């Protein structure tokens, strides 16, 4: 991949950026950390925003046998999310979890 220089003299590299609470691909300067986005990276952010509108909101946690489960809206099936799809779950902070799926759910 061709290397591009930032106006500060740093090198622009492929990376991950937190934008509006979404972790997305971006191009980032290794010196000043300025963030730039390719057209495909911008489309990815827009798709995530749209998908989040379907999922975002309060969800009820219910007891299922000796486990618990979160109820998700039926519209989430449009993104290929179905029972048994989760790969890993981990704690991100004092009040948040990350649920990671085995496949991309927003394309």
matplotlib code that plots the C-alpha trace (Angstrom):
import matplotlib.pyplot as plt

x = [0.0, 1.3, 2.4, 1.0, 2.5, 0.4, 0.8, 2.6, 5.3, 3.9, 2.8, -0.9, -1.6, -4.6, -6.0, -9.1, -10.8, -13.6, -16.1, -19.4, -18.9, -18.4, -15.1, -14.4, -11.6, -9.8, -6.6, -4.6, -1.4, 1.2, 2.4, -0.5, -3.3, -5.3, -8.1, -9.1, -11.7, -11.8, -15.2, -15.5, -14.7, -17.3, -19.9, -19.0, -19.7, -23.0, -24.1, -23.2, -25.3, -28.3, -28.0, -27.6, -31.0, -32.6, -30.8, -30.2, -32.5, -33.3, -33.5, -35.0, -32.7, -34.6, -33.7, -33.6, -32.9, -29.7, -28.6, -29.7, -30.5, -31.1, -34.2, -33.4, -35.9, -37.1, -35.8, -32.3, -32.8, -32.4, -28.7, -28.3, -28.3, -29.7, -29.5, -26.1, -24.2, -22.1, -18.4, -17.1, -18.4, -16.2, -16.4, -15.4, -16.0, -17.9, -21.2, -20.7, -20.2, -18.9, -20.6, -18.6, -20.1, -18.4, -19.3, -19.9, -23.4, -23.3, -21.9]
y = [0.0, 3.5, 5.6, 9.1, 12.0, 14.1, 17.9, 17.5, 15.3, 12.0, 9.0, 8.2, 4.6, 2.3, 2.0, 1.9, 5.0, 5.6, 7.9, 8.7, 5.6, 3.4, 1.6, 1.9, 1.6, 4.9, 6.4, 8.0, 10.0, 8.2, 11.6, 14.0, 11.4, 13.3, 11.0, 10.7, 8.4, 6.7, 6.6, 2.9, 3.7, 6.5, 4.1, 1.7, 4.4, 5.3, 1.6, 1.3, 4.4, 3.1, -0.4, 1.2, 2.9, -0.6, -1.9, 1.1, 1.4, -0.2, -4.0, -6.3, -8.9, -12.1, -15.3, -18.5, -21.5, -20.8, -18.2, -14.7, -13.3, -9.9, -9.5, -7.9, -6.5, -8.8, -6.3, -7.3, -10.5, -8.2, -8.1, -11.9, -12.0, -15.2, -17.5, -19.2, -16.6, -15.1, -15.8, -13.9, -11.6, -9.4, -6.6, -3.2, -0.9, -0.7, -0.6, -2.1, -5.4, -6.2, -9.0, -10.1, -12.3, -14.9, -13.1, -9.5, -8.4, -5.0, -5.0]
z = [0.0, -0.9, 2.1, 2.4, 4.4, 6.7, 6.7, 10.1, 8.5, 10.0, 8.0, 7.3, 8.2, 8.3, 11.8, 14.0, 15.3, 17.8, 16.1, 17.8, 20.0, 16.9, 16.4, 12.6, 10.1, 9.4, 8.1, 11.0, 11.2, 13.3, 14.6, 15.2, 15.1, 12.6, 11.2, 7.6, 6.0, 2.6, 0.9, 1.9, 5.6, 5.5, 4.1, 7.0, 9.6, 7.9, 7.9, 11.6, 12.4, 10.6, 12.2, 15.6, 15.2, 15.1, 18.2, 20.5, 23.5, 26.8, 26.7, 29.3, 30.8, 31.6, 33.5, 31.3, 33.5, 35.4, 32.8, 31.8, 28.4, 26.8, 24.6, 21.3, 18.7, 15.9, 13.3, 14.3, 12.2, 9.1, 10.1, 10.3, 14.1, 15.3, 18.3, 18.7, 16.7, 19.5, 19.6, 22.7, 25.4, 27.5, 30.0, 28.5, 31.5, 34.8, 32.9, 29.5, 27.7, 24.3, 22.4, 19.4, 16.6, 14.5, 11.3, 10.2, 10.9, 9.2, 5.7]

ax = plt.figure().add_subplot(projection="3d")
ax.plot(x, y, z, "-o")
ax.set_aspect("equal")
plt.show()
